[in-house]
Amino acid sequence: MTVGLLVAGALVTSNEAGDSVPDWPLSFGRWLIRSNNFIANVRYEYSHRFVAGVVGATTLIFAMWAYFSERRARMRRLGLIALAGVIAQAGIGGLRVLLPEYKAAIAVPHALVAQSFFGLIVAMAVFTSRSWSGVRESRPDVGNPGLRKLATIAVVAVLIQLVLGAGFRHGAFGIIPHISGAIVVTALIISTTVITIRRHGRDRFLTRPAKLATALVIAQAGLGVAAYLARLAAAGDPQPLEPMISLTVTHLVVGALTLASVLVLTLRSYRALSVQSLETTDDVTPVEFRSARRAAV
């Protein structure tokens, strides 16, 4: 549902429909607009609001369910944080409508909260999965840098890159920061995947999300180039047209899925690997230590 909401939001931006409905929280003074109002760009903006309302209501039910039925305190807290996040996102979206003169300044935090909320939902899905609750023997996170640290950096980098993309789409700044971020993120994810395969090649629990992240970031790079070229070709159009709209929306969605895959790798690395290094483990023999070091390298 959150991916669907991201698609709806991307359609608003790509069609430049953000100012098509002038009021908030109502739309033309109504919760359910008349059919004669549901035309042109209003279709995208109102659909975005409707999907956001459905996601908000579902999050409320989800948070209450987690609070009263989940034994783990962490899950109860995450449910409440998710509810607070969706409320904050609605408020920021409302400010975007009511303060159109601050369009870029408000749209960028709106994108950040949206992607963060999506990441939180992905994390809760991971924490409630069978693979997470299964019994696993924790192994030392050998190598420098450790996989846990490297994957965490990758998550932060992808999130920053998504915000840079939002800033470019909303006119807060030019394309150069987003291109620079794309180079960094692509190199970081590919490096993380290579390290994951070299150190833990037999553990699909770790390698599967790593390989998926690499496939997605490569596809994302291609989509980014195609979307930018389509934007340049459409510079003289009176309104956004295809294929620029579809390419931009797909680019945003694949970016979110890239964030999800890297986040899954990060969480799983914390589940499968321990912070204790072999250098400080007294019960590891020199032969075992050298073997593990060679495997890590």
Residue pairs with C-beta under 8 A, 6 or more apart in sequence:
1 51
1 54
1 55
1 58
2 55
2 117
2 118
2 121
3 118
3 253
3 256
3 257
4 51
4 55
5 48
5 51
5 52
5 55
5 114
6 114
6 118
6 252
6 253
6 256
7 249
7 252
7 253
8 44
8 47
8 48
8 51
8 52
9 48
9 114
10 248
10 249
10 252
10 253
11 17
11 44
11 47
11 48
11 245
11 249
12 18
12 44
12 45
12 48
13 107
13 169
13 170
13 248
14 169
14 240
14 244
14 245
14 248
14 249
15 41
15 44
15 239
15 240
15 245
16 41
16 239
16 240
17 41
17 42
17 43
17 44
17 45
18 45
18 96
18 97
18 100
18 103
18 107
19 97
19 100
20 40
20 41
20 42
20 44
20 45
21 27
21 28
21 42
21 45
21 46
21 49
21 97
22 28
22 97
23 29
23 97
24 93
24 94
24 97
24 98
25 90
25 94
27 33
27 37
27 45
27 46
27 49
28 34
28 37
33 42
33 46
37 46
38 46
49 93
52 89
52 90
52 93
55 86
56 86
56 87
56 90
59 82
59 83
59 86
60 83
62 79
62 82
62 83
63 79
63 80
63 82
63 83
64 79
65 79
66 75
66 76
66 78
66 79
66 124
67 76
67 79
67 80
70 76
70 79
72 127
74 127
75 124
75 127
75 128
78 120
78 123
78 124
78 127
79 124
81 120
82 117
82 120
82 121
82 124
85 113
85 116
85 117
85 120
86 117
88 113
89 110
89 113
89 114
89 117
92 106
92 109
92 110
92 113
93 110
95 102
95 106
96 103
96 106
96 107
96 110
99 106
103 170
103 171
104 167
104 170
104 171
104 172
105 172
107 166
107 170
107 172
108 163
108 166
108 167
108 170
108 172
110 166
111 162
111 163
111 165
111 166
111 170
112 159
112 162
112 163
112 166
115 159
115 162
115 163
115 256
115 259
116 159
118 256
118 259
118 260
119 155
119 159
119 259
119 260
119 263
122 260
122 263
122 264
123 263
123 267
126 132
126 263
126 264
126 267
126 268
127 267
131 205
131 268
132 267
132 268
132 271
136 205
136 271
136 272
138 272
138 273
138 274
139 272
139 273
139 274
140 273
140 274
140 276
140 277
140 278
140 281
140 292
141 147
141 148
141 269
141 273
141 274
141 275
141 277
142 199
142 277
142 278
142 292
142 293
142 295
142 296
143 195
143 199
143 296
143 297
146 273
146 275
146 277
147 192
147 195
147 196
147 199
147 200
147 206
147 269
147 273
148 266
148 269
148 270
148 273
148 275
150 188
150 191
150 192
150 195
151 192
151 262
151 265
151 266
151 269
152 266
153 188
154 185
154 188
154 189
154 192
154 213
154 262
154 265
154 266
155 259
155 262
155 263
155 266
157 181
157 184
157 185
157 188
158 185
158 189
158 255
158 258
158 259
158 262
159 259
160 181
161 178
161 181
161 182
161 184
161 185
161 255
162 255
162 256
162 259
164 177
164 178
164 181
165 178
165 251
165 252
165 255
166 172
167 173
167 177
167 178
168 174
168 175
168 177
168 178
169 248
175 228
178 224
182 220
182 221
182 224
185 217
186 217
186 218
186 221
189 213
189 214
189 217
189 258
189 262
190 214
190 217
192 210
192 213
192 262
192 265
193 210
193 211
193 213
193 214
196 206
196 207
196 210
196 265
197 207
197 210
197 211
198 296
198 297
199 295
199 296
200 206
200 207
200 272
201 207
203 272
205 268
205 271
205 272
206 265
206 268
206 269
206 272
209 261
209 262
209 264
209 265
209 268
210 265
212 261
213 258
213 261
213 262
213 265
216 254
216 257
216 258
216 261
217 258
219 254
220 251
220 254
220 255
220 258
223 247
223 250
223 251
223 254
224 251
226 243
226 247
227 244
227 247
227 248
227 250
227 251
230 243
230 244
230 247
230 248
231 244
231 248
233 244
234 240
234 241
234 244
278 284
278 289
278 292
278 293
284 292
